[in-house]
Amino acid sequence: GRLASQGVPEPVDPEDIVITNGSQQLLFLATDILVDPGDIVLVEDPTYFVYMGTLESVGAVTLGIATDDNGIIPEALEETLKNLAEAGQLKRVKILYVMTYFQNPKGSSHSWRRRQQIYEIIERFSSDENYIYIIEDAAYYELKFEGEDIPLLKTIDPANERVLLAMTFSKAFAPGLRLGYGYLPSHLTPHILNQKGNHDFGSGNLAQNLIYRALTTGAF
């Protein structure tokens, strides 16, 4: 229901929802299973410094894509992918990481048109041999006081095949309550869950019950 209220097409299979210890754990798990040392991850320039640590830990090559106040500049993204294709490196591109709402550190959000353009470009440069995923980090989704509601980039992926949506309750509900979740392509979920089991054997039930009560009672 919460995802549906944010414009994500239903039905959402509960099996594709992964509970994590904050959205940061999901970012790490997804990157860990998708990226081998030397693989390329595209990020906004500038991007979230904590995720840069994750990329360094898995041995990724990070390429920054120019941005403006409406998000990633489509022409810059396309030019980077064309250059990588000409250099024979397109097959090493595994992820585009993008913060769609109130980006850290700039504070800017992607316009709806930019989200559509980004998805189209990534889809066009992908193939079965070099499939490129998009991690949509929407941790700051609810930190809005005015302006229009812009649908999640995930809404452009109704087949649930390309976009990994990372959300959290730590920003808008309680910073100390480390509980996040992801809506993930079905073929990736088992791999991420297996790796999560190696990390923590499951997120704490107490935090999950607190969030459940806050949601069902309307406290949040």
C-alpha positions as CSV (number, residue, x, y, z in Angstrom):
1,G,0.0,0.0,0.0
2,R,2.8,2.4,0.8
3,L,4.5,1.9,-2.6
4,A,1.1,2.1,-4.4
5,S,0.6,5.5,-2.7
6,Q,3.9,6.6,-4.3
7,G,2.8,5.7,-7.8
8,V,4.4,2.2,-8.1
9,P,2.1,0.0,-10.3
10,E,0.3,-2.8,-8.5
11,P,0.5,-5.6,-7.8
12,V,3.7,-5.5,-5.9
13,D,4.8,-9.0,-4.9
14,P,5.8,-9.1,-1.2
15,E,8.6,-11.5,-2.2
16,D,10.3,-8.6,-4.0
17,I,10.5,-6.5,-0.9
18,V,13.6,-6.8,1.2
19,I,13.8,-5.3,4.7
20,T,17.3,-4.0,5.6
21,N,19.1,-2.2,8.4
22,G,18.6,1.2,6.9
23,S,18.8,1.8,3.1
24,Q,22.6,1.9,3.3
25,Q,22.7,-1.9,3.8
26,L,20.6,-2.4,0.7
27,L,22.9,-0.2,-1.3
28,F,25.9,-2.3,-0.2
29,L,24.2,-5.6,-0.8
30,A,23.0,-4.7,-4.2
31,T,26.4,-3.3,-5.3
32,D,28.2,-6.3,-3.8
33,I,26.3,-8.8,-5.9
34,L,26.3,-6.8,-9.1
35,V,29.8,-5.4,-9.2
36,D,33.1,-7.2,-9.7
37,P,36.4,-5.4,-9.2
38,G,37.0,-3.2,-12.3
39,D,33.3,-2.9,-13.2
40,I,31.9,0.5,-13.8
41,V,29.3,2.3,-11.8
42,L,27.9,5.6,-13.0
43,V,27.0,8.2,-10.4
44,E,25.8,11.8,-10.3
45,D,28.5,14.5,-10.0
46,P,28.5,15.2,-7.1
47,T,27.1,12.1,-5.3
48,Y,26.4,10.7,-1.9
49,F,29.8,10.3,-0.2
50,V,28.8,7.2,1.9
51,Y,28.0,5.3,-1.3
52,M,31.4,6.2,-2.7
53,G,32.8,4.2,0.2
54,T,30.7,1.2,-0.8
55,L,32.0,1.5,-4.4
56,E,35.6,1.6,-3.2
57,S,35.1,-1.5,-1.1
58,V,33.9,-3.6,-4.0
59,G,36.7,-2.3,-6.3
60,A,34.4,-0.4,-8.7
61,V,35.5,2.2,-11.2
62,T,33.3,5.2,-10.6
63,L,32.4,7.7,-13.3
64,G,30.6,10.9,-12.5
65,I,27.9,12.3,-14.7
66,A,27.3,16.0,-14.9
67,T,24.2,17.4,-13.2
68,D,22.1,20.6,-13.0
69,D,19.2,21.6,-10.9
70,N,16.9,19.1,-12.6
71,G,19.2,16.1,-12.1
72,I,21.5,14.2,-14.4
73,I,22.1,15.9,-17.7
74,P,20.8,13.4,-20.3
75,E,23.4,14.5,-23.0
76,A,26.2,13.9,-20.5
77,L,24.9,10.4,-19.6
78,E,24.6,9.5,-23.3
79,E,28.0,10.8,-24.2
80,T,29.7,8.8,-21.4
81,L,28.0,5.6,-22.5
82,K,28.9,6.3,-26.1
83,N,32.6,6.8,-25.1
84,L,32.6,3.6,-23.1
85,A,31.1,1.7,-26.0
86,E,33.7,3.0,-28.4
87,A,36.4,2.0,-25.9
88,G,35.0,-1.5,-25.7
89,Q,34.1,-0.9,-22.0
90,L,30.3,-0.8,-22.2
91,K,30.1,-4.4,-21.0
92,R,31.7,-3.4,-17.7
93,V,28.9,-0.9,-16.8
94,K,26.7,-2.5,-14.2
95,I,24.8,0.3,-12.4
96,L,23.6,3.8,-12.6
97,Y,23.2,5.2,-9.1
98,V,20.8,8.1,-8.8
99,M,19.3,10.0,-5.9
100,T,16.0,11.2,-7.3
101,Y,14.7,13.3,-4.4
102,F,16.6,16.1,-2.6
103,Q,20.0,14.7,-3.6
104,N,22.8,14.7,-1.1
105,P,24.8,16.9,-1.2
106,K,23.1,19.3,-3.7
107,G,19.5,19.1,-2.4
108,S,18.1,19.1,-6.0
109,S,15.5,16.6,-7.3
110,H,15.2,15.0,-10.7
111,S,12.3,16.4,-12.8
112,W,9.9,13.8,-14.2
113,R,11.2,14.4,-17.7
114,R,14.8,13.7,-16.6
115,R,13.7,10.5,-15.0
116,Q,12.1,9.4,-18.2
117,Q,15.2,10.4,-20.3
118,I,17.6,8.6,-17.9
119,Y,15.6,5.4,-18.0
120,E,15.3,5.5,-21.8
121,I,19.1,6.1,-22.3
122,I,20.0,3.2,-19.9
123,E,17.5,0.9,-21.6
124,R,18.9,1.8,-25.0
125,F,22.5,1.1,-24.1
126,S,21.7,-2.2,-22.3
127,S,21.5,-5.6,-23.8
128,D,21.4,-9.2,-22.6
129,E,25.2,-9.2,-22.7
130,N,25.6,-5.9,-20.8
131,Y,22.5,-5.3,-18.7
132,I,22.7,-2.0,-16.8
133,Y,20.6,-1.7,-13.6
134,I,19.5,1.6,-12.0
135,I,19.6,2.0,-8.2
136,E,17.1,4.6,-7.3
137,D,18.0,5.9,-3.8
138,A,14.9,7.6,-2.6
139,A,15.9,8.0,1.0
140,Y,14.8,11.6,1.2
141,Y,11.5,11.0,-0.7
142,E,9.3,12.3,2.2
143,L,11.3,15.4,3.1
144,K,9.1,17.7,1.1
145,F,7.1,20.6,2.4
146,E,5.8,22.1,-0.9
147,G,5.7,21.6,-4.6
148,E,4.4,18.8,-6.9
149,D,4.7,15.1,-6.2
150,I,7.0,13.6,-8.8
151,P,6.5,9.9,-9.3
152,L,9.3,7.6,-8.4
153,L,11.7,6.6,-11.3
154,K,10.6,3.0,-10.3
155,T,7.2,3.7,-11.8
156,I,8.8,3.6,-15.3
157,D,9.8,0.0,-14.6
158,P,6.3,-1.7,-14.3
159,A,7.8,-5.1,-15.2
160,N,10.2,-4.8,-12.2
161,E,13.3,-5.7,-14.2
162,R,15.8,-2.8,-14.1
163,V,15.3,-0.4,-11.1
164,L,16.3,-1.3,-7.6
165,L,14.3,1.1,-5.3
166,A,15.9,1.9,-2.0
167,M,13.8,3.5,0.7
168,T,14.2,4.1,4.4
169,F,12.3,5.1,7.6
170,S,15.4,6.6,9.1
171,K,15.1,10.0,7.5
172,A,11.4,11.0,7.9
173,F,10.3,9.0,10.9
174,A,13.3,8.4,13.3
175,P,17.0,8.7,12.4
176,G,18.0,6.3,15.1
177,L,15.6,3.6,13.9
178,R,17.8,1.8,11.3
179,L,15.1,0.3,9.1
180,G,15.0,0.5,5.3
181,Y,13.5,-1.6,2.5
182,G,14.0,-2.2,-1.2
183,Y,11.7,-3.1,-4.0
184,L,13.9,-5.3,-6.2
185,P,13.7,-7.2,-9.5
186,S,12.6,-10.7,-8.7
187,H,15.7,-12.4,-10.2
188,L,17.9,-10.4,-7.9
189,T,16.0,-10.8,-4.6
190,P,17.3,-14.3,-3.7
191,H,20.9,-13.3,-4.2
192,I,20.5,-10.2,-2.0
193,L,18.7,-12.1,0.7
194,N,21.4,-14.8,0.8
195,Q,24.1,-12.1,1.2
196,K,22.0,-10.3,3.8
197,G,21.9,-13.6,5.8
198,N,25.6,-13.6,5.8
199,H,25.6,-10.1,7.2
200,D,23.0,-10.2,10.0
201,F,20.7,-13.2,9.7
202,G,17.8,-10.9,9.5
203,S,16.8,-7.4,10.5
204,G,15.5,-6.9,14.1
205,N,11.8,-7.6,14.7
206,L,11.5,-4.8,17.3
207,A,12.1,-2.1,14.8
208,Q,9.9,-3.7,12.3
209,N,7.0,-3.9,14.8
210,L,7.5,-0.3,15.8
211,I,7.2,0.8,12.1
212,Y,4.2,-1.5,11.5
213,R,2.3,0.1,14.4
214,A,3.3,3.6,13.3
215,L,2.0,2.9,9.8
216,T,-1.2,1.1,10.7
217,T,-2.2,3.6,13.5
218,G,-1.5,6.7,11.4
219,A,1.2,7.8,13.8
220,F,3.5,8.1,10.8
